[in-house]
Amino acid sequence: MEEYILSCCSTADMPKEFFEERKISYICFHYFMDGVEYPDDLGQSMPFQQFYKKMQDGADTKTSQINVGEFVEYFRPFLEDGKDILHVTLSSGISGVLNSARTAKEMLEEEYPDRKIYIIDSLAASSGYGLLMDKLADLRDEGKSIDEVASWAEEHKLEVHHWFFTTDLTFFIKGGRISKISGWFGTALDICPLLNVSNEGKLIPRFKIRGKKKVSKEIVKKMEQFAVNGLEYADKCFMSQSACYEDARKVADMIEERFPNLKGNVMINDIGTTIGSHTGPGTVALFFWGTKREN
């Protein structure tokens, strides 16, 4: 079997054990909390519970993407080892990290002209990005070449659906995704926005739904509407959540009941510190394979 490195960014929001078991390499984003820099290292430096508690207590957070030099240092040992690299980045609709990775690729191709380096824009985020990486690892393990896996990723990446809702508008207001006035009324009326990731990889508010119970049912309906084969969906389903596991578990229970042919149980992960810095606590996200995203 052809040996090559399958790689992504830590913003795929999967557990460390997942990357180890699937033999997927990853490079970490960074975030700042009250001016102190930390790596977005899957909750190793700061447990997620502590991170979200600090946000709830008013800590200031901001994020920092991976720069060109970091990518060069990360990629070079693989190339020196004689390995080709297929690296998939966080969506270009959310971050500019794709440009840093591409610049590093161009620099290293001059040094290692005999090696292949693929950089692919996932147009995905959080555990939806993780769902894509899981599939690419399956293809690699089936014996597909790096060229075949890269081609498959480009052809099918828009089939990963992302649906999110939040029960706490605080950080959506702070980040400018929701205006202060809309946020005030939304909070007063118990509005839970339902958002998804567009075909351009951008996070878009789609619906304003009143109450956690209603939005939980609606997010399941979106899976019924868009999943491959509808209620006969027979692939994996991932979720991620930020300090609201019980809310995510209720949605997962509904999905497992509605979709009896799921490939395993719903996997619930933590929203990592990069994406969580923008969503804050109280966000539930659902990911599955569906029809090609068109808007």
MARKOLMAR-327224 format. One line per field, with one value per residue (C-alpha): x, y, z; residue in three letters; residue number from 1. Coordinates in nm, 4 decimals. Each point is the difference from the previous one (the first is absolute). Example, Ala and Ser with C-alpha at 12.3 -4.5 7.8 and 13.67 -1.06 7.14 Angstrom:
! MARKOLMAR-327224
px c(1.2300/0.1370)
py c(-0.4500/0.3440)
pz c(0.7800/-0.0660)
aa c(ALA/SER)
i c(1/2)
This chain:
! MARKOLMAR-327224
px c(0.0000/0.1242/0.1221/-0.0884/-0.0981/-0.3659/-0.0160/-0.2343/-0.0259/-0.1047/-0.3237/-0.1451/-0.1124/0.0547/0.1539/0.3748/-0.0685/-0.1902/0.3007/0.2320/-0.2253/-0.0720/0.3673/-0.0831/0.2624/-0.1116/0.1410/-0.1379/-0.1586/0.0548/-0.2265/0.0472/-0.1897/0.0367/0.3164/0.1671/0.0701/-0.0924/0.0098/-0.3356/0.1206/-0.3229/-0.0456/0.3439/0.1319/-0.3343/-0.2919/-0.3104/-0.2101/0.2507/0.0212/-0.3766/-0.0326/0.2559/-0.1969/-0.3211/0.1831/0.0950/0.3466/0.0985/0.0918/0.1376/0.1485/0.3128/0.0314/0.3053/0.2609/0.2190/0.3100/-0.1894/-0.1287/0.3510/0.1352/-0.2927/0.0198/0.3787/0.0662/-0.2532/0.1659/0.3478/-0.1363/-0.0905/-0.3761/-0.2549/-0.2571/-0.3739/-0.0966/-0.3611/-0.0580/-0.2799/-0.2543/0.1231/-0.3416/0.0954/0.3789/0.2877/0.2089/-0.0343/0.2229/0.2709/-0.0002/0.0168/0.2919/0.1880/-0.0705/0.1486/0.3120/0.0535/-0.0640/0.3138/0.1961/-0.1607/-0.0934/-0.0513/-0.2648/-0.3738/-0.1728/-0.3766/-0.1758/-0.3794/-0.2558/-0.2464/-0.2767/-0.0868/0.0449/-0.0025/-0.1028/-0.1403/0.3612/0.0725/-0.2654/0.1744/0.3388/-0.1502/-0.1178/0.3366/0.1689/-0.2374/0.0978/0.3700/-0.0432/-0.1777/0.3201/-0.0942/0.2941/0.0624/-0.1180/-0.3237/-0.0711/0.0700/-0.2295/-0.2763/0.0265/-0.0382/-0.2952/-0.1941/0.0878/-0.3206/-0.2005/0.0874/-0.2914/0.0436/-0.2936/0.0491/-0.2206/0.0866/-0.1859/0.2262/0.0229/0.2684/0.2982/-0.1843/-0.0784/0.3575/0.1368/-0.2360/-0.1968/-0.3118/-0.0655/-0.0332/-0.3635/-0.0877/0.1901/-0.1900/-0.3377/0.1168/0.1030/-0.3235/-0.2086/0.2122/0.1042/0.2450/0.1499/0.0447/0.3031/0.1821/0.3181/-0.0551/0.1551/0.2617/0.0904/-0.1513/-0.2122/-0.3444/-0.2993/-0.3008/-0.2929/-0.1095/-0.1735/-0.1543/0.1097/0.2543/-0.2553/-0.1225/0.3477/0.1131/-0.2847/0.0694/0.3672/-0.1032/-0.2469/0.2873/0.1769/-0.3193/-0.0191/0.3597/0.1631/0.0873/-0.3059/-0.1940/-0.1115/0.1872/0.3304/0.2653/0.3209/0.1603/-0.1391/0.2208/-0.0986/0.1945/-0.1023/0.1337/-0.0695/-0.3544/0.0410/-0.3525/-0.1522/0.2131/-0.0863/-0.3730/0.0488/0.2179/-0.2708/-0.2583/0.2324/0.0761/-0.3729/-0.0892/0.2886/0.0172/0.2663/0.2661/0.3557/0.0605/-0.1355/0.0165/0.3475/-0.0118/0.3187/0.1006/0.0101/0.3666/0.1500/0.0430/-0.3585/-0.1262/0.1635/-0.2548/-0.3087/0.0440/-0.1805/-0.3477/0.0531/-0.1126/0.1190/-0.1088/0.1928/-0.0946/0.0420/-0.2692/-0.0859/0.2525/-0.0205/-0.1124/-0.0382)
py c(0.0000/0.3471/0.1912/0.3672/0.2382/0.0855/0.3235/0.2737/0.2855/-0.0398/0.1823/-0.3306/-0.0280/-0.3706/-0.1662/-0.0591/-0.3753/0.0263/0.1495/-0.2603/-0.2943/0.1272/0.0938/0.3585/0.2634/0.3444/0.3477/0.2317/0.3423/0.2437/0.2066/0.2731/0.0136/0.3253/0.0664/-0.3359/-0.2196/-0.3701/-0.2660/-0.1311/-0.3501/-0.1959/0.1010/-0.1181/0.3391/0.1149/-0.2411/0.1078/0.0255/0.2489/0.1923/0.0523/0.0808/0.2788/0.1326/-0.0026/0.1906/0.2738/-0.0963/0.1649/-0.2403/0.0410/-0.2472/-0.0208/-0.2161/-0.2057/0.2079/-0.0926/-0.0700/-0.2399/-0.1917/-0.0221/-0.1387/-0.2413/-0.1311/-0.0214/-0.3097/-0.2013/0.1030/-0.0756/-0.3442/-0.0470/0.0297/0.1817/0.2168/0.0521/0.2828/0.1156/0.3445/0.1625/0.1660/0.3077/0.1505/0.0140/0.0411/0.1088/-0.3026/-0.1473/0.2774/-0.0667/-0.3721/0.0678/0.2400/-0.2573/-0.2616/0.2242/0.0641/-0.3679/-0.1215/0.1878/-0.1864/-0.3395/-0.0120/-0.3784/0.0103/0.0599/0.2521/0.0381/0.2846/-0.0316/0.2488/-0.2071/0.2640/-0.1612/0.0639/-0.1696/-0.3663/0.0413/0.0522/-0.3041/-0.2013/0.0788/-0.1028/-0.3257/-0.0865/0.0879/-0.2297/-0.2786/0.0515/0.0003/-0.3203/-0.1594/0.0533/0.3124/0.2074/0.3554/0.1246/-0.1993/0.1179/0.3637/-0.0253/-0.1628/0.2740/0.2774/-0.1750/-0.0882/0.2544/0.2005/-0.3083/0.0515/0.1835/0.2228/0.1235/0.1987/0.1602/0.2060/0.0547/0.2920/0.2993/0.1809/-0.0941/0.0197/0.3619/0.0627/-0.1425/0.2085/-0.2909/0.1358/0.3727/0.1206/0.0973/-0.3360/-0.1739/0.1844/-0.0865/-0.3535/-0.0578/0.1495/-0.2207/-0.3148/-0.0105/-0.2755/0.0736/-0.2983/0.0418/-0.2061/0.0067/0.1161/-0.1329/0.2751/-0.1371/0.2937/-0.0238/0.1420/0.0649/-0.1650/-0.0076/0.1625/-0.2608/0.0628/-0.2374/-0.2767/-0.2797/0.1294/0.0663/-0.3487/-0.1545/0.2272/-0.0951/-0.3672/0.0913/0.1529/-0.3342/-0.1725/0.2503/-0.0046/-0.3294/-0.2599/-0.2281/0.1990/-0.2142/-0.2950/0.1843/-0.2634/0.1969/0.1663/0.2971/0.2256/0.2784/0.2593/0.2194/0.2771/-0.0582/-0.1272/-0.3760/-0.0785/0.2124/-0.1837/-0.3370/0.0680/0.0764/-0.3109/-0.2139/0.1314/-0.0709/-0.3543/-0.0644/0.1568/-0.1526/-0.3708/-0.0778/0.2377/-0.1283/-0.0212/0.2361/0.3773/0.1173/0.3132/0.2074/0.3304/0.3169/0.0945/0.3201/0.1726/-0.0355/0.0150/0.3414/0.1280/-0.2076/0.0028/-0.2531/-0.1256/-0.1078/-0.3378/-0.1075/-0.2909/-0.1515/-0.2641/-0.0969/0.1376/0.1554/0.2459/0.3392/0.2600/0.3219)
pz c(0.0000/-0.0901/0.3052/0.0368/0.2763/0.0485/0.1950/0.1232/0.2507/0.3631/-0.0875/-0.1240/0.3664/0.0483/0.3086/0.0078/0.0091/-0.3293/-0.1809/0.1493/-0.0885/-0.3534/-0.0557/-0.0912/0.0779/0.1150/0.0590/0.2669/-0.0286/0.2900/0.2202/0.2571/0.3272/0.1900/-0.2002/0.0697/-0.3041/-0.0041/-0.2705/-0.1198/0.0862/0.0445/0.3615/0.1148/0.1230/0.1357/0.0499/-0.1902/0.3148/0.1446/-0.3285/-0.0273/0.3712/-0.0453/-0.2989/0.2037/0.2740/-0.2487/-0.1229/-0.3281/-0.2812/-0.3497/-0.2456/-0.2132/-0.3100/-0.0954/-0.1832/-0.2964/0.2105/0.2246/-0.3019/-0.1449/0.3281/0.0262/-0.3589/-0.0365/0.2196/-0.2037/-0.3247/0.1363/0.0837/-0.3655/0.0579/-0.2145/0.1817/-0.0376/0.2348/0.0347/0.1551/0.1949/-0.2319/-0.1867/0.0743/0.3679/0.0030/-0.2211/0.1011/-0.3512/-0.1369/0.2589/-0.0830/-0.3741/0.0417/0.2075/-0.2688/-0.2713/0.2068/0.0795/-0.3549/-0.1044/0.2695/-0.0633/-0.3704/0.0065/0.2730/-0.0374/0.2259/-0.0301/0.1821/0.0022/0.1274/0.2026/-0.0189/0.3326/0.3707/0.3397/-0.0037/-0.3530/-0.1015/0.2186/-0.1851/-0.3288/0.1428/0.1288/-0.3516/-0.1540/0.2522/-0.1062/-0.3643/0.0858/0.2009/-0.2972/-0.1986/-0.1958/-0.1218/0.1162/-0.3406/0.0273/0.3538/-0.0895/-0.3010/0.2078/0.2634/-0.2571/-0.1620/0.3156/0.2714/-0.0540/0.0929/0.3676/0.1651/0.3055/0.2081/0.3212/0.2606/0.3036/0.3245/0.1034/-0.2353/0.2035/-0.2142/-0.3317/0.0921/0.1136/-0.3256/-0.2119/-0.1482/0.1676/0.0654/0.3588/-0.0548/-0.1596/0.2752/0.2716/-0.1508/-0.0768/0.3593/0.1322/-0.2302/0.0572/-0.3666/-0.0953/-0.3453/-0.2306/-0.2249/-0.2600/-0.2063/-0.3586/-0.3191/0.0431/0.3408/0.1889/0.3139/-0.0886/0.2329/-0.1682/0.2437/0.3261/0.2138/0.3385/0.2708/0.0422/-0.0405/-0.3374/-0.1406/0.1084/-0.1990/-0.2970/-0.0238/-0.0204/-0.2763/-0.1973/0.0110/-0.1158/-0.2875/-0.1206/0.1086/-0.2643/-0.0334/0.2602/0.2935/-0.1541/0.0521/0.0658/0.0555/0.3036/0.1881/0.2137/0.2379/0.1951/0.2918/0.2210/0.3704/-0.0692/-0.0287/0.1221/-0.2783/-0.2569/0.1531/-0.0396/-0.3696/-0.0396/0.1623/-0.2467/-0.2922/0.1128/0.0302/-0.3376/-0.1988/0.0871/-0.2631/0.1338/-0.0242/0.3745/0.2629/-0.0326/0.1054/0.2187/0.0189/0.1586/-0.2067/0.0208/0.1322/-0.3388/-0.1177/0.3580/0.0438/-0.2525/0.0876/0.3766/0.2205/-0.0858/-0.3617/-0.1380/-0.3462/-0.2211/-0.2937/-0.2556/-0.3671/-0.2264/-0.3339/-0.1397/0.1743/-0.2538/0.1982)
aa c(MET/GLU/GLU/TYR/ILE/LEU/SER/CYS/CYS/SER/THR/ALA/ASP/MET/PRO/LYS/GLU/PHE/PHE/GLU/GLU/ARG/LYS/ILE/SER/TYR/ILE/CYS/PHE/HIS/TYR/PHE/MET/ASP/GLY/VAL/GLU/TYR/PRO/ASP/ASP/LEU/GLY/GLN/SER/MET/PRO/PHE/GLN/GLN/PHE/TYR/LYS/LYS/MET/GLN/ASP/GLY/ALA/ASP/THR/LYS/THR/SER/GLN/ILE/ASN/VAL/GLY/GLU/PHE/VAL/GLU/TYR/PHE/ARG/PRO/PHE/LEU/GLU/ASP/GLY/LYS/ASP/ILE/LEU/HIS/VAL/THR/LEU/SER/SER/GLY/ILE/SER/GLY/VAL/LEU/ASN/SER/ALA/ARG/THR/ALA/LYS/GLU/MET/LEU/GLU/GLU/GLU/TYR/PRO/ASP/ARG/LYS/ILE/TYR/ILE/ILE/ASP/SER/LEU/ALA/ALA/SER/SER/GLY/TYR/GLY/LEU/LEU/MET/ASP/LYS/LEU/ALA/ASP/LEU/ARG/ASP/GLU/GLY/LYS/SER/ILE/ASP/GLU/VAL/ALA/SER/TRP/ALA/GLU/GLU/HIS/LYS/LEU/GLU/VAL/HIS/HIS/TRP/PHE/PHE/THR/THR/ASP/LEU/THR/PHE/PHE/ILE/LYS/GLY/GLY/ARG/ILE/SER/LYS/ILE/SER/GLY/TRP/PHE/GLY/THR/ALA/LEU/ASP/ILE/CYS/PRO/LEU/LEU/ASN/VAL/SER/ASN/GLU/GLY/LYS/LEU/ILE/PRO/ARG/PHE/LYS/ILE/ARG/GLY/LYS/LYS/LYS/VAL/SER/LYS/GLU/ILE/VAL/LYS/LYS/MET/GLU/GLN/PHE/ALA/VAL/ASN/GLY/LEU/GLU/TYR/ALA/ASP/LYS/CYS/PHE/MET/SER/GLN/SER/ALA/CYS/TYR/GLU/ASP/ALA/ARG/LYS/VAL/ALA/ASP/MET/ILE/GLU/GLU/ARG/PHE/PRO/ASN/LEU/LYS/GLY/ASN/VAL/MET/ILE/ASN/ASP/ILE/GLY/THR/THR/ILE/GLY/SER/HIS/THR/GLY/PRO/GLY/THR/VAL/ALA/LEU/PHE/PHE/TRP/GLY/THR/LYS/ARG/GLU/ASN)
i c(1/2/3/4/5/6/7/8/9/10/11/12/13/14/15/16/17/18/19/20/21/22/23/24/25/26/27/28/29/30/31/32/33/34/35/36/37/38/39/40/41/42/43/44/45/46/47/48/49/50/51/52/53/54/55/56/57/58/59/60/61/62/63/64/65/66/67/68/69/70/71/72/73/74/75/76/77/78/79/80/81/82/83/84/85/86/87/88/89/90/91/92/93/94/95/96/97/98/99/100/101/102/103/104/105/106/107/108/109/110/111/112/113/114/115/116/117/118/119/120/121/122/123/124/125/126/127/128/129/130/131/132/133/134/135/136/137/138/139/140/141/142/143/144/145/146/147/148/149/150/151/152/153/154/155/156/157/158/159/160/161/162/163/164/165/166/167/168/169/170/171/172/173/174/175/176/177/178/179/180/181/182/183/184/185/186/187/188/189/190/191/192/193/194/195/196/197/198/199/200/201/202/203/204/205/206/207/208/209/210/211/212/213/214/215/216/217/218/219/220/221/222/223/224/225/226/227/228/229/230/231/232/233/234/235/236/237/238/239/240/241/242/243/244/245/246/247/248/249/250/251/252/253/254/255/256/257/258/259/260/261/262/263/264/265/266/267/268/269/270/271/272/273/274/275/276/277/278/279/280/281/282/283/284/285/286/287/288/289/290/291/292/293/294/295)
